[in-house]
Amino acid sequence: MRRRISWLVVVTTSTVIVSFVIPLCLLVRTLAEDRAMAAADQDARSVAILAAGAPDDPRQLRAFVSGINRRGATTTRVLTTDGREVGGGPSMKQDPDVRRALRGEAFTVVDDRGGRVLLPVVVADGTTVVRSTVAVADLRRGVARAWTGIIGLGAVLLVLALVLASRLGKRISEPLLEVAGTAHRLREGDLAARAEVRGTQETQELARALNGLAERTGELLVSERAAVGDLSHRLRTPVTALRLDAEGVTDPELAQRLQAHITVLQRTIDAIVKEARRPVRTDLAPICDATATVRSRVDFWRALADDQDRDLRVLLPEGRLVVPLAVEDLTDLVDVLIDNVFAHTPEGTRLRLELHEVDHREPHVVLLVADAGPGFSAGGRQQREGSTGLGLDIARRIAAGCGGRVRTGTAPEGGALVEVVLPRAAG
């Protein structure tokens, strides 16, 4: 917008300046020509008066013409009735303009050879012709300097208009850019962001509308969280009652299955409660640096790995890998996968964790967790022996929430391999 305003002002100003500069330059040239021709006409008339008053005194006429030619920019010559030429220079007798003047016509000529004033003087014995000539350079004297000044003034006015337009565009565009920046912060999850109400009336109205939208969005998210949290708490009571009833079952095998199912249900409800209590600011378009988050969790688990004599090998990239997950979600995902290894493999089992980027059709971030333990069971739903599979379910749900996926298999070390593929986010 700022650039467009500047261009608009430049185009408008340049049009106005050109509309005045061109006629003014033409006027200056015309005035210069008129000034030079007026001087030539004055000299010619002075000589004509003398020629008419003293036609028989050629010396006086020659002296007067010489004096005029010395002091002025014009060249004056006289063709007398007896054919004598006063003033020097080429012969006047063959000049078409002189022949025209001999017929008694006084006139002025301006062409590419300069300007000429011809005056016939009728005396008793014939017609004397006076011709004053102005060179082309004298016709244009001072025009170039005047044009330079006029064009320079126009350029200065144009630059001044450009500076004023830039400042005006800045005053208009900066509040809009601030509103846009606030919108980006809201999109990234900072619901506390508010736009400053300033600028033009339209920009102020836009800022108020955006602030109102942010307030309403926060209210709706808080209301939704409260409803989900209340629902999850209401589920705790029947689950607790179900657990008590399961404890009263006499069949040990059935009781064990019921307790396992109730445990899964209880953990699912706990996850819902945890999700409901998450700060609202992490809900809108969350992103985080996967490299920094994974490195932080590895540092957290390394102490336990050293205590259990586990060989923890970590391969992380040097730069940032941004994924569309909140830091809390990625932290839970990494903790679940590492805890799965610690909980279901013997102490001393090697553990390898890698994070890298792949770029086939679209850029993705891949997190690999592999171990040298017993691996997954051979059943249709891959899970470790003695595990409920809840950890992998949590990882799958977190990955699927941002468009990712989780794949399991056998690691080169011989144990379990979990591969989490997450989309790469901008920024």
Secondary structure, DSSP 8 states (H G I E B T S, - for coil): -HHHHHHHHHHHHHHHHHHHHHHHHHHHHHHHHHHHHHHHHHHHHHHHHHHHH-TT-HHHHHHHHHHHHHHSSSEEEEE-TTS-EES-SS-STT-HHHHHHHTT--EEEEETTEEEEEEEEEETTEEEEEEEEE-HHHHTTTHHHHHHHHHHHHHHHHHHHHHHHHHHHHHHHHHHHHHHHHHHHHHTT-TT------SSHHHHHHHHHHHHHHHHHHHHHHHHHHHHHHHHHHHHHHHHHHHHHHHT-S-HHHHHHHHHHHHHHHHHHHHHHHHHTS-GGGSSS--EEHHHHHHHHHHHHHHHHHHTT--EEEE--SS--EESS-HHHHHHHHHHHHHHHHHHS-TT--EEEEEEEEESSSEEEEEEEEESSS---SSSS---TT--SHHHHHHHHHHHHTT-EEEEEE-TTSSEEEEEEEE----
